[in-house]
Amino acid sequence: VDGVPVNVHFMGTCVRSDSAAMDITSRCTLGDPNKLPEGVPQPARMPYVSDKHPRQTLEVINLLRKHRELCDVVLVVGAKKIYAHRVILSACSPYFRAMFTGELAESRQTEVVIRDIDERAMELLIDFAYTSQVTVEEGNVQTLLPAACLLQLAEIQEACCEFLKRQLDPSNCLGIRAFADTHSCRELLRIADKFTQHNFQEVGSSLRLRWDALNILLIKNICQ
């Protein structure tokens, strides 16, 4: 009703609606408008973890690498120059982590020469560092495995050994065994030995006239 004061209850405060009560804001504190009033139940916590974030982040960093943006090291492998980011290489490879975080001269160089490694194998392993993917095949396994051993990439070493296990047959088991022995792949060496023992006749037949004293000695030693 016009002219008649009315008591209005607002958030627990009794406020008169007449003009005499307009100074109520100077005498009452309603609290921070950005916060919930006391007594109101707070929302439950909801932790959030993005499954896409790691992949998307690597994809962007890989694009930066391809455009040679923010790269802080150039790997020189033979005639090939590979642009990269030290932090990515260090996160992926203990070899690079020791190189870039220690007192080695390479930690202060913008161009680092890597010797005794195949150019294409190095490219594949750097791609793996940025993409988490590599294709092991007959045409690259003999260069990829030694490169992975040098860079201490255990996952790639295991992948190469697994590939070679699947390729074992009587005609190549001795060669794969020698390859495994050279690169200290103990599990592959064990599997190759076992394969040779279980397929002795076939291994001998596959050698035919290529038998020599070394092969005979090797087979006798394996089968003891």
QUIDAUR-V794112 format. One record per pair of residues at least 12 apart in sequence whose ideal C-beta (glycine too) atoms are under 7 Angstrom apart, sorted by the first residue. I is the first residue (numbers start at 1). J is the second residue. D is the distance in whole Angstrom. If there is no record, write none. Layout:
# QUIDAUR-V794112
i | j | d
I | J | D
I | J | D
This chain:
# QUIDAUR-V794112
i | j | d
5 | 17 | 6
5 | 18 | 4
11 | 30 | 6
11 | 37 | 7
13 | 28 | 6
58 | 130 | 6
58 | 131 | 7
61 | 85 | 7
61 | 88 | 6
61 | 130 | 6
62 | 130 | 4
62 | 131 | 6
65 | 83 | 6
65 | 84 | 6
65 | 85 | 7
65 | 130 | 6
68 | 83 | 5
70 | 85 | 7
71 | 83 | 4
71 | 84 | 6
71 | 85 | 6
72 | 85 | 6
72 | 86 | 5
73 | 86 | 5
73 | 110 | 6
73 | 112 | 6
74 | 110 | 6
74 | 111 | 5
75 | 112 | 6
75 | 114 | 6
75 | 122 | 7
76 | 111 | 6
76 | 112 | 7
76 | 113 | 5
76 | 114 | 7
77 | 114 | 5
77 | 117 | 6
77 | 119 | 5
77 | 122 | 5
78 | 119 | 5
80 | 119 | 4
82 | 122 | 7
82 | 123 | 6
82 | 126 | 6
84 | 126 | 6
86 | 100 | 5
88 | 129 | 6
88 | 130 | 6
89 | 129 | 6
92 | 129 | 4
93 | 151 | 5
93 | 152 | 6
93 | 153 | 6
94 | 152 | 4
95 | 150 | 7
95 | 151 | 5
95 | 152 | 5
96 | 151 | 7
117 | 147 | 5
117 | 150 | 6
118 | 143 | 4
118 | 147 | 6
120 | 140 | 7
120 | 143 | 7
121 | 140 | 7
121 | 143 | 4
121 | 144 | 5
121 | 147 | 4
122 | 147 | 6
124 | 140 | 7
124 | 144 | 6
125 | 147 | 6
125 | 148 | 7
125 | 151 | 6
125 | 153 | 6
125 | 156 | 7
128 | 156 | 7
134 | 156 | 6
136 | 159 | 5
136 | 160 | 6
136 | 163 | 5
141 | 160 | 5
141 | 163 | 6
141 | 164 | 6
144 | 156 | 7
144 | 160 | 6
145 | 157 | 6
145 | 160 | 4
145 | 183 | 6
146 | 183 | 6
148 | 160 | 6
149 | 183 | 5
157 | 185 | 7
161 | 185 | 5
161 | 187 | 6
161 | 188 | 4
164 | 176 | 5
164 | 188 | 6
165 | 188 | 6
165 | 191 | 5
168 | 192 | 7
168 | 195 | 5
170 | 199 | 5
170 | 202 | 4
170 | 203 | 5
170 | 206 | 4
171 | 206 | 4
173 | 192 | 5
173 | 195 | 5
173 | 196 | 5
173 | 203 | 6
174 | 196 | 7
174 | 215 | 7
174 | 218 | 6
176 | 192 | 5
177 | 189 | 6
177 | 192 | 4
177 | 193 | 7
177 | 196 | 7
180 | 192 | 6
193 | 222 | 5
196 | 219 | 7
196 | 222 | 5
197 | 222 | 6
197 | 223 | 5
200 | 223 | 6
203 | 219 | 7
